[in-house]
Amino acid sequence: MPKSQEVPWRRLFVEAGAIVASILLAFAIDAWWEDRQQRASDIAHLRGVLEELESHSVLIAEAMESHRKTVELGYELFSLLSPDQTATEKARTTEVIDRMIDFYRINAPFGSLQTAMSSGAIARMTDVNLASEIASWPTTIDDLLEEENDAGGVIILQHSALLGRKISLHEVYGHRLANPTGRGVPGVIHGVAQPEAPVSHLAVDYKEIYDDIQVRNGFLEIMMYGQAALVEATLASNKLEELIGRLQQCASQRKC
């Protein structure tokens, strides 16, 4: 074959190699950019989860204080109950009962965590243990809420009915109706008339509680639920503190 008709294989191979390399480089750059965008999105989701967990920390601290107070109020109630209460002691007893039967129940949001889970940001975390702990965090809150709901069921279904057969609950619940916002934040529903007592001159006689062992045991049971919920909230608080610390570290370094 004349030299003029020879195929320039070497040049073709070089050119083909250059084309393939440029295509592979383009793919690599595109993949790198997509990964960079994905990582940025994941970090944003995880920072949202971090903010949500920090809000849970406030709620759990609130729960711990409320449940601790329930136990303390129980002891105070037993010290106040006597056959010959003074007017001041009766007024304080009404306030204590009102606060004890308003058992705290946590209401923690999980919108950011659910979004991070559905987006795959949690599943893509390189720290598998941290990802697992974040994913299981709602179970910890559920455990606490279960204790609180059990207490609420006892108070509403059992103790309040028993208490209502012994004394008029008008003063106790009347105070609650005038302060509907709960969680220690007073508030008033303006323009709503409060119900009148069934007997206008009726005064609460707490001697009925002092003499009834079932009612006194009911308050003791509320204290026990308060103690159990406090233990559960304390465990949740310790776990959350560690969880927040680890998530803060990886989010700040953008290495999760």
For each residue, the residues with C-beta under 8 A, 3 or more apart:
1: 5 6
2: 5 6
3: 6
4:
5: 1 2
6: 1 2 3
7: 12
8: 11 12
9: 12 13
10: 13 14
11: 8 14 15
12: 7 8 9 15 16
13: 9 10 16 17
14: 10 11 17 18
15: 11 12 18 19
16: 12 13 19 20
17: 13 14 20 21
18: 14 15 21 22
19: 15 16 22 23
20: 16 17 23 24
21: 17 18 24 25
22: 18 19 25 26
23: 19 20 26 27
24: 20 21 27 28
25: 21 22 28 29
26: 22 23 29 30
27: 23 24 30 31
28: 24 25 31 32
29: 25 26 32 33
30: 26 27 33 34
31: 27 28 34 35
32: 28 29 35 36
33: 29 30 36 37
34: 30 31 37 38
35: 31 32 38 39
36: 32 33 39 40
37: 33 34 40 41
38: 34 35 41 42 124
39: 35 36 42 43 254
40: 36 37 43 44
41: 37 38 44 45 119 121
42: 38 39 45 46 119 120 121 124 125 256
43: 39 40 46 47 251 254 256
44: 40 41 47 48
45: 41 42 48 49 112 115 116 119 121
46: 42 43 49 50 116 121 125 247 250 251 256
47: 43 44 50 51 251
48: 44 45 51 52 112 115 116
49: 45 46 52 53 112 113 116 134 247
50: 46 47 53 54 244 247 248 251
51: 47 48 54 55 112
52: 48 49 55 56 109 110 111 112 113
53: 49 50 56 57 137 240 243 244 247
54: 50 51 57 58 244
55: 51 52 58 59 108 109
56: 52 53 59 60 108 141 240
57: 53 54 60 61 237 240 241 244
58: 54 55 61 62
59: 55 56 62 63 106 107 108
60: 56 57 63 64 106 144 233 236 237 240
61: 57 58 64 65 237
62: 58 59 65 66 104 106 183
63: 59 60 66 67 104 106 144 148 229 233
64: 60 61 67 68 230 233 234 237
65: 61 62 68 69
66: 62 63 69 70 104 183
67: 63 64 70 71 104 226 227 229 230 233
68: 64 65 71 72 226 230
69: 65 66 72 73 99
70: 66 67 73 74 99 100 103 104 222 223 225 226 229
71: 67 68 74 75 223 226 227 230
72: 68 69 75 76
73: 69 70 76 77 96 99 100
74: 70 71 77 78 100 219 220 222 223 226
75: 71 72 78 79 223
76: 72 73 79 80 96
77: 73 74 80 81 93 96 97 100 219
78: 74 75 81 216 219
79: 75 76
80: 76 77 85 89 92 93 96 206
81: 77 78 85 93 206 209 210 216
82: 85 89 210
83: 207 210 211
84:
85: 80 81 82 89 90 93 206 207
86: 89 90
87: 90 91
88: 91 92
89: 80 82 85 86 92 93
90: 85 86 87 93 94 203 204 206
91: 87 88 94 95
92: 80 88 89 95 96
93: 77 80 81 85 89 90 96 97 204 206
94: 90 91 97 98 171 172 175 204
95: 91 92 98 99 175
96: 73 76 77 80 92 93 99 100
97: 77 93 94 100 101 163 172
98: 94 95 101 102 172 173 175 176
99: 69 70 73 95 96 102
100: 70 73 74 77 96 97 103 219 222
101: 97 98 155 159 160 172 222
102: 98 99 176 182
103: 70 100 148 151 152 155 222 225 226
104: 62 63 66 67 70 148 183 229
105: 145 148 149 152
106: 59 60 62 63 141 144 145 148 233
107: 59
108: 55 56 59 141
109: 52 55 112
110: 52 113 114 138
111: 52 114 115
112: 45 48 49 51 52 109 115 116
113: 49 52 110 116 117 134 137 138
114: 110 111 117 118
115: 45 48 111 112 118 119
116: 45 46 48 49 112 113 119 121 122
117: 113 114 121 122 123 135
118: 114 115
119: 41 42 45 115 116
120: 42 123 124
121: 41 42 45 46 116 117 124 125
122: 116 117 125 131 134 135
123: 117 120 131
124: 38 42 120 121
125: 42 46 121 122 128 130 131 134 250 256
126: 255 256
127: 130 131 246 250 256
128: 125 131 132
129: 132 133
130: 125 127 133 134 243 246 247 250 256
131: 122 123 125 127 128 134 135
132: 128 129 135 136
133: 129 130 136 137 239 243
134: 49 113 122 125 130 131 137 243 247
135: 117 122 131 132
136: 132 133 139 140
137: 53 113 133 134 140 141 239 240 243
138: 110 113 141 142
139: 136 142 143
140: 136 137 143 144 235 236 239 240
141: 56 106 108 137 138 144 145 236
142: 138 139 145 146
143: 139 140 146 147 232 236
144: 60 63 106 140 141 147 148 229 232 233 236
145: 105 106 141 142 148 149
146: 142 143 149 150
147: 143 144 150 151 225 228 229 232
148: 63 103 104 105 106 144 145 151 152 229
149: 105 145 146 152 153
150: 146 147 153 154 225
151: 103 147 148 154 155 222 225 226 228 229
152: 103 105 148 149 155 156
153: 149 150 156 157 158
154: 150 151 157 158 159 218 221 222 225
155: 101 103 151 152 158 159 160 222
156: 152 153 159 160
157: 153 154 160 161
158: 153 154 155 161 162 218
159: 101 154 155 156 162 163 215 218 219 221 222
160: 101 155 156 157 163 164 169
161: 157 158 164 165
162: 158 159 165 166 214 215 218
163: 97 159 160 166 167 169 209 215 218
164: 160 161 167 169
165: 161 162
166: 162 163 208 209 212 215
167: 163 164 204 205 206 208 209
168: 171 197 198 199 202 204
169: 160 163 164 172 173
170: 173 174 195 197 198 202
171: 94 168 174 175 197 204
172: 94 97 98 101 169 175 176 204
173: 98 169 170 176 177
174: 170 171 177 178 194 195 197
175: 94 95 98 171 172 178 179
176: 98 102 172 173 179 180
177: 173 174 180 189 194 195
178: 174 175 188 194
179: 175 176 182 186 187 188
180: 176 177 187 188 189
181: 185 186 187
182: 102 179 185
183: 62 66 104
184:
185: 181 182
186: 179 181
187: 179 180 181
188: 178 179 180
189: 177 180 192
190:
191:
192: 189
193:
194: 174 177 178
195: 170 174 177
196: 200
197: 168 170 171 174 200 202
198: 168 170 202
199: 168 202
200: 196 197
201:
202: 168 170 197 198 199
203: 90
204: 90 93 94 167 168 171 172
205: 167 208
206: 80 81 85 90 93 167 209 210
207: 83 85 210 211
208: 166 167 205 211 212 215
209: 81 163 166 167 206 212 215 216
210: 81 82 83 206 207 216
211: 83 207 208
212: 166 208 209 215 216
213: 216 217
214: 162 217 218
215: 159 162 163 166 208 209 212 218 219
216: 78 81 209 210 212 213 219 220
217: 213 214 220 221
218: 154 158 159 162 163 214 215 221 222
219: 74 77 78 100 159 215 216 222 223
220: 74 216 217 223 224
221: 154 159 217 218 224 225
222: 70 74 100 101 103 151 154 155 159 218 219 225 226
223: 70 71 74 75 219 220 226 227
224: 220 221 227 228
225: 70 103 147 150 151 154 221 222 228 229
226: 67 68 70 71 74 103 151 222 223 229 230
227: 67 71 223 224 230 231
228: 147 151 224 225 231 232
229: 63 67 70 104 144 147 148 151 225 226 232 233
230: 64 67 68 71 226 227 233 234
231: 227 228 234 235
232: 143 144 147 228 229 235 236
233: 60 63 64 67 106 144 229 230 236 237
234: 64 230 231 237 238
235: 140 231 232 238 239
236: 60 140 141 143 144 232 233 239 240
237: 57 60 61 64 233 234 240 241
238: 234 235 241 242
239: 133 137 140 235 236 242 243
240: 53 56 57 60 137 140 236 237 243 244
241: 57 237 238 244 245
242: 238 239 245 246
243: 53 130 133 134 137 239 240 246 247
244: 50 53 54 57 240 241 247 248
245: 241 242 248 249
246: 127 130 242 243 249 250
247: 46 49 50 53 130 134 243 244 250 251 256
248: 50 244 245 251 252
249: 245 246 252 253
250: 46 125 127 130 246 247 253 254 255 256
251: 43 46 47 50 247 248 254 256
252: 248 249
253: 249 250
254: 39 43 250 251
255: 126 250
256: 42 43 46 125 126 127 130 247 250 251
